[in-house]
């Protein structure tokens, strides 16, 4: 009987210490909003503006370099350096 109460208590305690992200998507009157946040404490970050037409270099799988030119300007949130964004927003939707 003792384990009947202890095991569920441990499961609840373990679940409450886990971290996760929260995301949502809302659409109303043709307007779409997507957002997410990190539900854990992180180090400081920076908000960067990226102009359209900037030449960039991405590191792809197995350290292959992939150069590209930005088609749209964007604002990004970066925690690990300017070229390592954790999220952001383009000035225009890509499918327009």
N, CA, C and O atoms as a CHARMM CRD file, in Angstrom:
* protein
*
  384
    1    1 UNK  N      0.82200  -1.19600   0.00000 PROA 1      0.00000
    2    1 UNK  CA     0.00000   0.00000   0.00000 PROA 1      0.00000
    3    1 UNK  C      0.86300   1.25600   0.00000 PROA 1      0.00000
    4    1 UNK  O      0.48600   2.27700  -0.57400 PROA 1      0.00000
    5    2 UNK  N      2.01400   1.17400   0.64300 PROA 2      0.00000
    6    2 UNK  CA     2.91400   2.32700   0.72200 PROA 2      0.00000
    7    2 UNK  C      3.37700   2.75100  -0.67900 PROA 2      0.00000
    8    2 UNK  O      3.40600   3.94400  -0.98100 PROA 2      0.00000
    9    3 UNK  N      3.73600   1.79000  -1.53200 PROA 3      0.00000
   10    3 UNK  CA     4.19100   2.09500  -2.88900 PROA 3      0.00000
   11    3 UNK  C      3.06800   2.67100  -3.74700 PROA 3      0.00000
   12    3 UNK  O      3.33300   3.39600  -4.70500 PROA 3      0.00000
   13    4 UNK  N      1.82800   2.35800  -3.41500 PROA 4      0.00000
   14    4 UNK  CA     0.68100   2.87100  -4.15000 PROA 4      0.00000
   15    4 UNK  C      0.64800   4.39200  -4.13800 PROA 4      0.00000
   16    4 UNK  O      0.22300   4.99900  -5.12100 PROA 4      0.00000
   17    5 UNK  N      1.08200   5.02100  -3.05800 PROA 5      0.00000
   18    5 UNK  CA     1.09500   6.47800  -2.93700 PROA 5      0.00000
   19    5 UNK  C      2.44400   7.09000  -3.31900 PROA 5      0.00000
   20    5 UNK  O      2.49000   8.20900  -3.82900 PROA 5      0.00000
   21    6 UNK  N      3.52500   6.38000  -3.08000 PROA 6      0.00000
   22    6 UNK  CA     4.86600   6.91700  -3.32200 PROA 6      0.00000
   23    6 UNK  C      5.15000   7.02500  -4.81700 PROA 6      0.00000
   24    6 UNK  O      5.67600   8.04600  -5.26000 PROA 6      0.00000
   25    7 UNK  N      4.82200   6.01300  -5.60200 PROA 7      0.00000
   26    7 UNK  CA     5.14000   6.01500  -7.03000 PROA 7      0.00000
   27    7 UNK  C      4.42600   7.15900  -7.75200 PROA 7      0.00000
   28    7 UNK  O      5.09100   7.90400  -8.47200 PROA 7      0.00000
   29    8 UNK  N      3.10200   7.34100  -7.60100 PROA 8      0.00000
   30    8 UNK  CA     2.47200   8.49300  -8.26900 PROA 8      0.00000
   31    8 UNK  C      3.03800   9.83300  -7.81500 PROA 8      0.00000
   32    8 UNK  O      3.13600  10.76300  -8.61500 PROA 8      0.00000
   33    9 UNK  N      3.40600   9.94300  -6.56400 PROA 9      0.00000
   34    9 UNK  CA     3.99500  11.17900  -6.06400 PROA 9      0.00000
   35    9 UNK  C      5.32000  11.46600  -6.75100 PROA 9      0.00000
   36    9 UNK  O      5.59400  12.61500  -7.09700 PROA 9      0.00000
   37   10 UNK  N      6.14300  10.45200  -6.95400 PROA 10     0.00000
   38   10 UNK  CA     7.42300  10.63000  -7.65000 PROA 10     0.00000
   39   10 UNK  C      7.21100  11.02000  -9.11300 PROA 10     0.00000
   40   10 UNK  O      7.95200  11.84600  -9.64500 PROA 10     0.00000
   41   11 UNK  N      6.21500  10.43800  -9.76100 PROA 11     0.00000
   42   11 UNK  CA     5.92400  10.77600 -11.15800 PROA 11     0.00000
   43   11 UNK  C      5.51200  12.24000 -11.27400 PROA 11     0.00000
   44   11 UNK  O      5.98000  12.93900 -12.17300 PROA 11     0.00000
   45   12 UNK  N      4.66500  12.70600 -10.40100 PROA 12     0.00000
   46   12 UNK  CA     4.22900  14.10600 -10.41600 PROA 12     0.00000
   47   12 UNK  C      5.40200  15.03300 -10.13000 PROA 12     0.00000
   48   12 UNK  O      5.53100  16.07200 -10.77700 PROA 12     0.00000
   49   13 UNK  N      6.25200  14.68700  -9.18300 PROA 13     0.00000
   50   13 UNK  CA     7.41200  15.52200  -8.85400 PROA 13     0.00000
   51   13 UNK  C      8.37800  15.59500 -10.02700 PROA 13     0.00000
   52   13 UNK  O      8.90800  16.66600 -10.32100 PROA 13     0.00000
   53   14 UNK  N      8.61500  14.47900 -10.70100 PROA 14     0.00000
   54   14 UNK  CA     9.52300  14.46800 -11.85200 PROA 14     0.00000
   55   14 UNK  C      8.94600  15.28600 -12.99800 PROA 14     0.00000
   56   14 UNK  O      9.68300  16.01300 -13.66500 PROA 14     0.00000
   57   15 UNK  N      7.65900  15.18200 -13.23700 PROA 15     0.00000
   58   15 UNK  CA     7.02300  15.92800 -14.33000 PROA 15     0.00000
   59   15 UNK  C      7.05400  17.42100 -14.06900 PROA 15     0.00000
   60   15 UNK  O      7.18800  18.20200 -15.01200 PROA 15     0.00000
   61   16 UNK  N      6.93700  17.83700 -12.83100 PROA 16     0.00000
   62   16 UNK  CA     6.90400  19.26700 -12.53600 PROA 16     0.00000
   63   16 UNK  C      8.27200  19.92100 -12.66800 PROA 16     0.00000
   64   16 UNK  O      8.34300  21.14600 -12.77200 PROA 16     0.00000
   65   17 UNK  N      9.35800  19.15900 -12.66900 PROA 17     0.00000
   66   17 UNK  CA    10.69600  19.72900 -12.80900 PROA 17     0.00000
   67   17 UNK  C     11.16500  19.72300 -14.25800 PROA 17     0.00000
   68   17 UNK  O     12.22600  20.27100 -14.55700 PROA 17     0.00000
   69   18 UNK  N     10.41000  19.12400 -15.15700 PROA 18     0.00000
   70   18 UNK  CA    10.77600  19.10400 -16.56400 PROA 18     0.00000
   71   18 UNK  C     10.55700  20.47500 -17.18500 PROA 18     0.00000
   72   18 UNK  O      9.67400  21.21800 -16.75700 PROA 18     0.00000
   73   19 UNK  N     11.35600  20.81400 -18.19200 PROA 19     0.00000
   74   19 UNK  CA    11.19400  22.07700 -18.91200 PROA 19     0.00000
   75   19 UNK  C     10.67400  21.79200 -20.30800 PROA 19     0.00000
   76   19 UNK  O     10.93300  20.72700 -20.86800 PROA 19     0.00000
   77   20 UNK  N      9.95500  22.72200 -20.85900 PROA 20     0.00000
   78   20 UNK  CA     9.42600  22.57000 -22.21300 PROA 20     0.00000
   79   20 UNK  C      9.21100  23.94400 -22.82100 PROA 20     0.00000
   80   20 UNK  O      9.40700  24.96500 -22.16200 PROA 20     0.00000
   81   21 UNK  N      8.81300  23.96100 -24.06400 PROA 21     0.00000
   82   21 UNK  CA     8.46700  25.20000 -24.74500 PROA 21     0.00000
   83   21 UNK  C      6.96300  25.28800 -24.88700 PROA 21     0.00000
   84   21 UNK  O      6.27100  24.27000 -24.92600 PROA 21     0.00000
   85   22 UNK  N      6.46300  26.50200 -24.96300 PROA 22     0.00000
   86   22 UNK  CA     5.05200  26.73100 -25.22200 PROA 22     0.00000
   87   22 UNK  C      4.94200  27.36500 -26.59700 PROA 22     0.00000
   88   22 UNK  O      5.65500  28.32200 -26.90200 PROA 22     0.00000
   89   23 UNK  N      4.04400  26.83200 -27.43600 PROA 23     0.00000
   90   23 UNK  CA     3.82000  27.41100 -28.75800 PROA 23     0.00000
   91   23 UNK  C      2.32200  27.57700 -28.98400 PROA 23     0.00000
   92   23 UNK  O      1.50600  26.85700 -28.40900 PROA 23     0.00000
   93   24 UNK  N      1.98200  28.54100 -29.83100 PROA 24     0.00000
   94   24 UNK  CA     0.58800  28.67200 -30.22700 PROA 24     0.00000
   95   24 UNK  C      0.47900  29.28600 -31.60600 PROA 24     0.00000
   96   24 UNK  O      1.38900  29.97500 -32.06900 PROA 24     0.00000
   97   25 UNK  N     -0.65100  29.02900 -32.26200 PROA 25     0.00000
   98   25 UNK  CA    -0.95200  29.56900 -33.57900 PROA 25     0.00000
   99   25 UNK  C     -2.39800  30.04000 -33.55800 PROA 25     0.00000
  100   25 UNK  O     -3.29700  29.28500 -33.19000 PROA 25     0.00000
  101   26 UNK  N     -2.61800  31.27800 -33.95100 PROA 26     0.00000
  102   26 UNK  CA    -3.95300  31.85600 -33.98100 PROA 26     0.00000
  103   26 UNK  C     -4.20100  32.42000 -35.37500 PROA 26     0.00000
  104   26 UNK  O     -3.33100  33.07400 -35.95000 PROA 26     0.00000
  105   27 UNK  N     -5.37600  32.17000 -35.90800 PROA 27     0.00000
  106   27 UNK  CA    -5.75400  32.78600 -37.16800 PROA 27     0.00000
  107   27 UNK  C     -7.14300  33.39700 -37.00600 PROA 27     0.00000
  108   27 UNK  O     -8.07200  32.73900 -36.53800 PROA 27     0.00000
  109   28 UNK  N     -7.27200  34.66200 -37.40000 PROA 28     0.00000
  110   28 UNK  CA    -8.55300  35.36400 -37.29000 PROA 28     0.00000
  111   28 UNK  C     -8.61600  36.42300 -38.38200 PROA 28     0.00000
  112   28 UNK  O     -7.69100  37.22100 -38.53500 PROA 28     0.00000
  113   29 UNK  N     -9.69400  36.42700 -39.13100 PROA 29     0.00000
  114   29 UNK  CA    -9.89700  37.39000 -40.20900 PROA 29     0.00000
  115   29 UNK  C     -8.72500  37.43500 -41.19200 PROA 29     0.00000
  116   29 UNK  O     -8.34300  38.50700 -41.66000 PROA 29     0.00000
  117   30 UNK  N     -8.16700  36.28100 -41.49600 PROA 30     0.00000
  118   30 UNK  CA    -7.07000  36.19900 -42.44500 PROA 30     0.00000
  119   30 UNK  C     -5.69600  36.54800 -41.88600 PROA 30     0.00000
  120   30 UNK  O     -4.69900  36.43300 -42.59800 PROA 30     0.00000
  121   31 UNK  N     -5.62400  36.96700 -40.64200 PROA 31     0.00000
  122   31 UNK  CA    -4.34200  37.28400 -40.00200 PROA 31     0.00000
  123   31 UNK  C     -3.84600  36.06300 -39.23200 PROA 31     0.00000
  124   31 UNK  O     -4.61800  35.42600 -38.51600 PROA 31     0.00000
  125   32 UNK  N     -2.58300  35.74000 -39.37200 PROA 32     0.00000
  126   32 UNK  CA    -2.01400  34.58200 -38.68700 PROA 32     0.00000
  127   32 UNK  C     -0.94800  35.03300 -37.70300 PROA 32     0.00000
  128   32 UNK  O     -0.12500  35.89100 -38.02300 PROA 32     0.00000
  129   33 UNK  N     -0.96100  34.46500 -36.52100 PROA 33     0.00000
  130   33 UNK  CA     0.04700  34.75500 -35.50200 PROA 33     0.00000
  131   33 UNK  C      0.55700  33.43900 -34.94400 PROA 33     0.00000
  132   33 UNK  O     -0.22300  32.59400 -34.50400 PROA 33     0.00000
  133   34 UNK  N      1.85500  33.27500 -34.96500 PROA 34     0.00000
  134   34 UNK  CA     2.50900  32.11200 -34.36100 PROA 34     0.00000
  135   34 UNK  C      3.48400  32.65000 -33.33300 PROA 34     0.00000
  136   34 UNK  O      4.16400  33.64400 -33.58700 PROA 34     0.00000
  137   35 UNK  N      3.56300  32.01200 -32.18400 PROA 35     0.00000
  138   35 UNK  CA     4.51700  32.45000 -31.16500 PROA 35     0.00000
  139   35 UNK  C      4.98800  31.25300 -30.36400 PROA 35     0.00000
  140   35 UNK  O      4.32100  30.22100 -30.31400 PROA 35     0.00000
  141   36 UNK  N      6.12500  31.40000 -29.75000 PROA 36     0.00000
  142   36 UNK  CA     6.66800  30.37100 -28.86500 PROA 36     0.00000
  143   36 UNK  C      7.54800  31.05100 -27.83700 PROA 36     0.00000
  144   36 UNK  O      8.01800  32.17200 -28.03700 PROA 36     0.00000
  145   37 UNK  N      7.76100  30.36100 -26.74900 PROA 37     0.00000
  146   37 UNK  CA     8.69800  30.85700 -25.75400 PROA 37     0.00000
  147   37 UNK  C      9.40800  29.68200 -25.10900 PROA 37     0.00000
  148   37 UNK  O      8.95700  28.53900 -25.17800 PROA 37     0.00000
  149   38 UNK  N     10.50100  29.99000 -24.49800 PROA 38     0.00000
  150   38 UNK  CA    11.24500  28.99200 -23.74900 PROA 38     0.00000
  151   38 UNK  C     10.76600  29.05400 -22.31400 PROA 38     0.00000
  152   38 UNK  O     10.80300  30.11400 -21.69000 PROA 38     0.00000
  153   39 UNK  N     10.32100  27.93600 -21.79200 PROA 39     0.00000
  154   39 UNK  CA     9.80700  27.90100 -20.42900 PROA 39     0.00000
  155   39 UNK  C     10.89700  27.51600 -19.43000 PROA 39     0.00000
  156   39 UNK  O     10.63200  26.80600 -18.46000 PROA 39     0.00000
  157   40 UNK  N     12.09400  27.97500 -19.66500 PROA 40     0.00000
  158   40 UNK  CA    13.17300  27.75500 -18.72100 PROA 40     0.00000
  159   40 UNK  C     14.06300  28.98200 -18.70700 PROA 40     0.00000
  160   40 UNK  O     14.03400  29.79000 -19.63600 PROA 40     0.00000
  161   41 UNK  N     14.83800  29.11700 -17.67800 PROA 41     0.00000
  162   41 UNK  CA    15.72800  30.26900 -17.55000 PROA 41     0.00000
  163   41 UNK  C     16.92300  30.07200 -18.47300 PROA 41     0.00000
  164   41 UNK  O     17.55900  29.01800 -18.46600 PROA 41     0.00000
  165   42 UNK  N     17.21900  31.08900 -19.25800 PROA 42     0.00000
  166   42 UNK  CA    18.34600  31.03100 -20.18300 PROA 42     0.00000
  167   42 UNK  C     19.25200  32.22900 -19.94300 PROA 42     0.00000
  168   42 UNK  O     18.89500  33.17800 -19.24400 PROA 42     0.00000
  169   43 UNK  N     20.40300  32.15800 -20.52600 PROA 43     0.00000
  170   43 UNK  CA    21.34500  33.28000 -20.43700 PROA 43     0.00000
  171   43 UNK  C     20.81600  34.44300 -21.27900 PROA 43     0.00000
  172   43 UNK  O     19.79600  34.31400 -21.95600 PROA 43     0.00000
  173   44 UNK  N     21.49900  35.54700 -21.23400 PROA 44     0.00000
  174   44 UNK  CA    21.07000  36.71600 -21.99700 PROA 44     0.00000
  175   44 UNK  C     21.17900  36.45100 -23.49700 PROA 44     0.00000
  176   44 UNK  O     21.91300  35.56300 -23.93000 PROA 44     0.00000
  177   45 UNK  N     20.45900  37.21200 -24.26100 PROA 45     0.00000
  178   45 UNK  CA    20.49100  37.09700 -25.70700 PROA 45     0.00000
  179   45 UNK  C     20.49900  38.47800 -26.31700 PROA 45     0.00000
  180   45 UNK  O     20.59000  39.48100 -25.60900 PROA 45     0.00000
  181   46 UNK  N     20.40500  38.52900 -27.63900 PROA 46     0.00000
  182   46 UNK  CA    20.38400  39.81800 -28.32000 PROA 46     0.00000
  183   46 UNK  C     19.38900  39.76500 -29.46700 PROA 46     0.00000
  184   46 UNK  O     19.15000  38.70800 -30.05000 PROA 46     0.00000
  185   47 UNK  N     18.82000  40.90200 -29.77800 PROA 47     0.00000
  186   47 UNK  CA    17.92300  41.03500 -30.91600 PROA 47     0.00000
  187   47 UNK  C     18.73600  41.65900 -32.04900 PROA 47     0.00000
  188   47 UNK  O     19.35300  42.70900 -31.87300 PROA 47     0.00000
  189   48 UNK  N     18.73300  41.01300 -33.20300 PROA 48     0.00000
  190   48 UNK  CA    19.53500  41.48800 -34.34500 PROA 48     0.00000
  191   48 UNK  C     18.62900  41.80400 -35.52600 PROA 48     0.00000
  192   48 UNK  O     17.63500  41.11500 -35.75600 PROA 48     0.00000
  193   49 UNK  N     18.96900  42.84000 -36.26700 PROA 49     0.00000
  194   49 UNK  CA    18.28400  43.13600 -37.51800 PROA 49     0.00000
  195   49 UNK  C     19.16200  42.66000 -38.66400 PROA 49     0.00000
  196   49 UNK  O     20.37600  42.86000 -38.65600 PROA 49     0.00000
  197   50 UNK  N     18.54400  42.03700 -39.63700 PROA 50     0.00000
  198   50 UNK  CA    19.25000  41.50800 -40.80300 PROA 50     0.00000
  199   50 UNK  C     18.63100  42.13200 -42.04500 PROA 50     0.00000
  200   50 UNK  O     17.43700  41.95300 -42.29000 PROA 50     0.00000
  201   51 UNK  N     19.40300  42.84700 -42.82000 PROA 51     0.00000
  202   51 UNK  CA    18.91200  43.52900 -44.00900 PROA 51     0.00000
  203   51 UNK  C     18.69800  42.54400 -45.14700 PROA 51     0.00000
  204   51 UNK  O     19.35400  41.50400 -45.20600 PROA 51     0.00000
  205   52 UNK  N     17.77800  42.87000 -46.05100 PROA 52     0.00000
  206   52 UNK  CA    17.61600  42.02500 -47.23700 PROA 52     0.00000
  207   52 UNK  C     18.84700  42.21900 -48.12500 PROA 52     0.00000
  208   52 UNK  O     19.45200  43.29200 -48.13400 PROA 52     0.00000
  209   53 UNK  N     19.20400  41.19500 -48.85600 PROA 53     0.00000
  210   53 UNK  CA    20.35000  41.25000 -49.75200 PROA 53     0.00000
  211   53 UNK  C     21.68800  40.95900 -49.07600 PROA 53     0.00000
  212   53 UNK  O     22.73400  41.05600 -49.71700 PROA 53     0.00000
  213   54 UNK  N     21.67100  40.60400 -47.79200 PROA 54     0.00000
  214   54 UNK  CA    22.92700  40.27600 -47.10500 PROA 54     0.00000
  215   54 UNK  C     23.44000  38.91700 -47.54800 PROA 54     0.00000
  216   54 UNK  O     22.66800  37.96800 -47.68800 PROA 54     0.00000
  217   55 UNK  N     24.73200  38.82600 -47.76500 PROA 55     0.00000
  218   55 UNK  CA    25.33700  37.53200 -48.06700 PROA 55     0.00000
  219   55 UNK  C     25.60900  36.82600 -46.74800 PROA 55     0.00000
  220   55 UNK  O     26.20800  37.39600 -45.83600 PROA 55     0.00000
  221   56 UNK  N     25.16400  35.58300 -46.65600 PROA 56     0.00000
  222   56 UNK  CA    25.30000  34.78800 -45.44300 PROA 56     0.00000
  223   56 UNK  C     25.98000  33.47600 -45.77400 PROA 56     0.00000
  224   56 UNK  O     26.02600  33.05500 -46.93000 PROA 56     0.00000
  225   57 UNK  N     26.50300  32.83900 -44.74800 PROA 57     0.00000
  226   57 UNK  CA    27.08700  31.51000 -44.88800 PROA 57     0.00000
  227   57 UNK  C     26.51100  30.64200 -43.78200 PROA 57     0.00000
  228   57 UNK  O     26.59400  30.98500 -42.60200 PROA 57     0.00000
  229   58 UNK  N     25.92700  29.52000 -44.16900 PROA 58     0.00000
  230   58 UNK  CA    25.36100  28.58500 -43.20800 PROA 58     0.00000
  231   58 UNK  C     26.25200  27.35800 -43.10800 PROA 58     0.00000
  232   58 UNK  O     26.87700  26.94300 -44.08400 PROA 58     0.00000
  233   59 UNK  N     26.30000  26.79000 -41.91700 PROA 59     0.00000
  234   59 UNK  CA    26.98800  25.52000 -41.73300 PROA 59     0.00000
  235   59 UNK  C     25.94000  24.42300 -41.81300 PROA 59     0.00000
  236   59 UNK  O     25.04600  24.33900 -40.97100 PROA 59     0.00000
  237   60 UNK  N     26.05700  23.59500 -42.81700 PROA 60     0.00000
  238   60 UNK  CA    25.10200  22.50100 -42.99900 PROA 60     0.00000
  239   60 UNK  C     25.65800  21.23700 -42.34500 PROA 60     0.00000
  240   60 UNK  O     26.64300  21.27600 -41.60900 PROA 60     0.00000
  241   61 UNK  N     25.01000  20.14200 -42.63000 PROA 61     0.00000
  242   61 UNK  CA    25.41300  18.85100 -42.06500 PROA 61     0.00000
  243   61 UNK  C     26.87300  18.54900 -42.36800 PROA 61     0.00000
  244   61 UNK  O     27.35100  18.79100 -43.47600 PROA 61     0.00000
  245   62 UNK  N     27.55800  18.03200 -41.39900 PROA 62     0.00000
  246   62 UNK  CA    28.97700  17.63500 -41.50200 PROA 62     0.00000
  247   62 UNK  C     29.88100  18.79900 -41.89000 PROA 62     0.00000
  248   62 UNK  O     30.85600  18.62300 -42.62000 PROA 62     0.00000
  249   63 UNK  N     29.54800  19.99600 -41.39300 PROA 63     0.00000
  250   63 UNK  CA    30.35500  21.19100 -41.55400 PROA 63     0.00000
  251   63 UNK  C     30.50800  21.63100 -43.00200 PROA 63     0.00000
  252   63 UNK  O     31.49900  22.27800 -43.34100 PROA 63     0.00000
  253   64 UNK  N     29.55400  21.29800 -43.86200 PROA 64     0.00000
  254   64 UNK  CA    29.55700  21.80300 -45.23700 PROA 64     0.00000
  255   64 UNK  C     29.08300  23.24600 -45.20600 PROA 64     0.00000
  256   64 UNK  O     28.13500  23.57300 -44.49200 PROA 64     0.00000
  257   65 UNK  N     29.72900  24.10300 -45.96800 PROA 65     0.00000
  258   65 UNK  CA    29.38700  25.51800 -46.00200 PROA 65     0.00000
  259   65 UNK  C     28.39300  25.76300 -47.13100 PROA 65     0.00000
  260   65 UNK  O     28.60200  25.31800 -48.26000 PROA 65     0.00000
  261   66 UNK  N     27.31400  26.47200 -46.82000 PROA 66     0.00000
  262   66 UNK  CA    26.27600  26.79600 -47.80400 PROA 66     0.00000
  263   66 UNK  C     26.07900  28.30900 -47.85400 PROA 66     0.00000
  264   66 UNK  O     25.43700  28.86900 -46.96600 PROA 66     0.00000
  265   67 UNK  N     26.61500  28.98400 -48.87200 PROA 67     0.00000
  266   67 UNK  CA    26.39900  30.43700 -48.98500 PROA 67     0.00000
  267   67 UNK  C     25.00400  30.73300 -49.52400 PROA 67     0.00000
  268   67 UNK  O     24.45700  29.95100 -50.30200 PROA 67     0.00000
  269   68 UNK  N     24.43200  31.85800 -49.11200 PROA 68     0.00000
  270   68 UNK  CA    23.12200  32.28400 -49.57900 PROA 68     0.00000
  271   68 UNK  C     22.98300  33.77900 -49.38400 PROA 68     0.00000
  272   68 UNK  O     23.75600  34.38800 -48.64400 PROA 68     0.00000
  273   69 UNK  N     22.00300  34.37300 -50.04200 PROA 69     0.00000
  274   69 UNK  CA    21.71100  35.80100 -49.93800 PROA 69     0.00000
  275   69 UNK  C     20.29100  35.94400 -49.40100 PROA 69     0.00000
  276   69 UNK  O     19.36400  35.32100 -49.91800 PROA 69     0.00000
  277   70 UNK  N     20.11900  36.75600 -48.37400 PROA 70     0.00000
  278   70 UNK  CA    18.78900  36.91200 -47.77600 PROA 70     0.00000
  279   70 UNK  C     17.86100  37.63800 -48.73500 PROA 70     0.00000
  280   70 UNK  O     18.20300  38.68700 -49.27900 PROA 70     0.00000
  281   71 UNK  N     16.68900  37.06500 -48.93100 PROA 71     0.00000
  282   71 UNK  CA    15.69700  37.65800 -49.82500 PROA 71     0.00000
  283   71 UNK  C     14.88800  38.72500 -49.10100 PROA 71     0.00000
  284   71 UNK  O     14.46000  39.70100 -49.71700 PROA 71     0.00000
  285   72 UNK  N     14.67500  38.54900 -47.80000 PROA 72     0.00000
  286   72 UNK  CA    13.89800  39.48400 -46.99500 PROA 72     0.00000
  287   72 UNK  C     14.70600  39.94600 -45.79600 PROA 72     0.00000
  288   72 UNK  O     15.61200  39.24500 -45.34500 PROA 72     0.00000
  289   73 UNK  N     14.38500  41.11200 -45.28300 PROA 73     0.00000
  290   73 UNK  CA    14.95600  41.56200 -44.02100 PROA 73     0.00000
  291   73 UNK  C     14.28500  40.80800 -42.88300 PROA 73     0.00000
  292   73 UNK  O     13.17900  40.29000 -43.03800 PROA 73     0.00000
  293   74 UNK  N     14.95700  40.74900 -41.74100 PROA 74     0.00000
  294   74 UNK  CA    14.37800  40.03300 -40.61000 PROA 74     0.00000
  295   74 UNK  C     14.89000  40.61100 -39.29700 PROA 74     0.00000
  296   74 UNK  O     15.87900  41.34100 -39.24100 PROA 74     0.00000
  297   75 UNK  N     14.17300  40.25000 -38.26300 PROA 75     0.00000
  298   75 UNK  CA    14.60600  40.51700 -36.89400 PROA 75     0.00000
  299   75 UNK  C     14.72000  39.16100 -36.22600 PROA 75     0.00000
  300   75 UNK  O     13.78900  38.35800 -36.29800 PROA 75     0.00000
  301   76 UNK  N     15.84700  38.89000 -35.57500 PROA 76     0.00000
  302   76 UNK  CA    16.04500  37.59000 -34.94300 PROA 76     0.00000
  303   76 UNK  C     16.44200  37.74900 -33.48300 PROA 76     0.00000
  304   76 UNK  O     17.01800  38.75900 -33.08000 PROA 76     0.00000
  305   77 UNK  N     16.11900  36.72500 -32.70500 PROA 77     0.00000
  306   77 UNK  CA    16.56800  36.64000 -31.32000 PROA 77     0.00000
  307   77 UNK  C     17.68100  35.61100 -31.28000 PROA 77     0.00000
  308   77 UNK  O     17.48900  34.46200 -31.67700 PROA 77     0.00000
  309   78 UNK  N     18.84600  36.02500 -30.79800 PROA 78     0.00000
  310   78 UNK  CA    20.03200  35.17400 -30.83300 PROA 78     0.00000
  311   78 UNK  C     20.60500  35.03300 -29.42600 PROA 78     0.00000
  312   78 UNK  O     20.84800  36.03200 -28.74800 PROA 78     0.00000
  313   79 UNK  N     20.81800  33.81100 -28.99300 PROA 79     0.00000
  314   79 UNK  CA    21.41800  33.55900 -27.69000 PROA 79     0.00000
  315   79 UNK  C     22.85200  33.08300 -27.79700 PROA 79     0.00000
  316   79 UNK  O     23.63000  33.24400 -26.85700 PROA 79     0.00000
  317   80 UNK  N     23.21200  32.50400 -28.92200 PROA 80     0.00000
  318   80 UNK  CA    24.50900  31.85200 -29.02400 PROA 80     0.00000
  319   80 UNK  C     25.44700  32.53900 -30.00800 PROA 80     0.00000
  320   80 UNK  O     26.48700  31.98000 -30.35400 PROA 80     0.00000
  321   81 UNK  N     25.10000  33.73900 -30.46400 PROA 81     0.00000
  322   81 UNK  CA    25.90800  34.49000 -31.40900 PROA 81     0.00000
  323   81 UNK  C     25.03800  35.01400 -32.54200 PROA 81     0.00000
  324   81 UNK  O     23.95300  34.48500 -32.78300 PROA 81     0.00000
  325   82 UNK  N     25.50100  36.04800 -33.24100 PROA 82     0.00000
  326   82 UNK  CA    24.70100  36.72400 -34.25900 PROA 82     0.00000
  327   82 UNK  C     24.20400  35.78900 -35.34600 PROA 82     0.00000
  328   82 UNK  O     23.07400  35.94200 -35.80800 PROA 82     0.00000
  329   83 UNK  N     24.99300  34.85100 -35.75700 PROA 83     0.00000
  330   83 UNK  CA    24.60800  33.97800 -36.86500 PROA 83     0.00000
  331   83 UNK  C     23.96500  32.67100 -36.40100 PROA 83     0.00000
  332   83 UNK  O     23.85400  31.72700 -37.18200 PROA 83     0.00000
  333   84 UNK  N     23.54400  32.60900 -35.14100 PROA 84     0.00000
  334   84 UNK  CA    22.88900  31.41800 -34.60900 PROA 84     0.00000
  335   84 UNK  C     21.54900  31.80100 -33.97400 PROA 84     0.00000
  336   84 UNK  O     21.40600  31.74900 -32.75200 PROA 84     0.00000
  337   85 UNK  N     20.56100  32.18900 -34.80200 PROA 85     0.00000
  338   85 UNK  CA    19.28900  32.64700 -34.23800 PROA 85     0.00000
  339   85 UNK  C     18.47900  31.50700 -33.62800 PROA 85     0.00000
  340   85 UNK  O     18.49100  30.38000 -34.12200 PROA 85     0.00000
  341   86 UNK  N     17.78200  31.82500 -32.55400 PROA 86     0.00000
  342   86 UNK  CA    16.86300  30.87900 -31.91900 PROA 86     0.00000
  343   86 UNK  C     15.43900  31.10100 -32.42300 PROA 86     0.00000
  344   86 UNK  O     14.57700  30.24400 -32.23200 PROA 86     0.00000
  345   87 UNK  N     15.18700  32.22800 -33.05700 PROA 87     0.00000
  346   87 UNK  CA    13.86700  32.53600 -33.60000 PROA 87     0.00000
  347   87 UNK  C     13.89000  33.90500 -34.22200 PROA 87     0.00000
  348   87 UNK  O     14.86900  34.64100 -34.09400 PROA 87     0.00000
  349   88 UNK  N     12.81000  34.25000 -34.89600 PROA 88     0.00000
  350   88 UNK  CA    12.74400  35.57200 -35.50600 PROA 88     0.00000
  351   88 UNK  C     11.55600  35.71700 -36.42400 PROA 88     0.00000
  352   88 UNK  O     10.65300  34.88100 -36.44800 PROA 88     0.00000
  353   89 UNK  N     11.57600  36.81200 -37.19000 PROA 89     0.00000
  354   89 UNK  CA    10.45400  37.11700 -38.07100 PROA 89     0.00000
  355   89 UNK  C     10.97900  37.81500 -39.32000 PROA 89     0.00000
  356   89 UNK  O     11.77700  38.74800 -39.23400 PROA 89     0.00000
  357   90 UNK  N     10.51600  37.34500 -40.49600 PROA 90     0.00000
  358   90 UNK  CA    10.84600  38.00700 -41.75800 PROA 90     0.00000
  359   90 UNK  C      9.92700  39.19800 -41.98300 PROA 90     0.00000
  360   90 UNK  O      8.86100  39.29300 -41.37500 PROA 90     0.00000
  361   91 UNK  N     10.34700  40.11100 -42.86300 PROA 91     0.00000
  362   91 UNK  CA     9.51800  41.26900 -43.18000 PROA 91     0.00000
  363   91 UNK  C      8.34500  40.88800 -44.07300 PROA 91     0.00000
  364   91 UNK  O      7.39100  41.65800 -44.18300 PROA 91     0.00000
  365   92 UNK  N      8.38600  39.73300 -44.70800 PROA 92     0.00000
  366   92 UNK  CA     7.33700  39.32500 -45.61900 PROA 92     0.00000
  367   92 UNK  C      7.20900  37.80700 -45.58400 PROA 92     0.00000
  368   92 UNK  O      8.19900  37.09300 -45.42200 PROA 92     0.00000
  369   93 UNK  N      5.98900  37.32600 -45.73700 PROA 93     0.00000
  370   93 UNK  CA     5.79800  35.88100 -45.78400 PROA 93     0.00000
  371   93 UNK  C      6.42100  35.33400 -47.06300 PROA 93     0.00000
  372   93 UNK  O      6.30200  35.95500 -48.11900 PROA 93     0.00000
  373   94 UNK  N      7.07000  34.20400 -46.98700 PROA 94     0.00000
  374   94 UNK  CA     7.79400  33.64000 -48.12700 PROA 94     0.00000
  375   94 UNK  C      6.89300  33.21300 -49.27400 PROA 94     0.00000
  376   94 UNK  O      7.34900  33.16500 -50.41600 PROA 94     0.00000
  377   95 UNK  N      5.62600  32.90200 -49.01000 PROA 95     0.00000
  378   95 UNK  CA     4.76700  32.42800 -50.09200 PROA 95     0.00000
  379   95 UNK  C      3.95400  33.55300 -50.74400 PROA 95     0.00000
  380   95 UNK  O      3.04200  33.26900 -51.52000 PROA 95     0.00000
  381   96 UNK  N      4.25700  34.79700 -50.45400 PROA 96     0.00000
  382   96 UNK  CA     3.52800  35.92200 -51.07400 PROA 96     0.00000
  383   96 UNK  C      4.17000  36.27100 -52.39200 PROA 96     0.00000
  384   96 UNK  O      3.71400  37.18700 -53.07700 PROA 96     0.00000
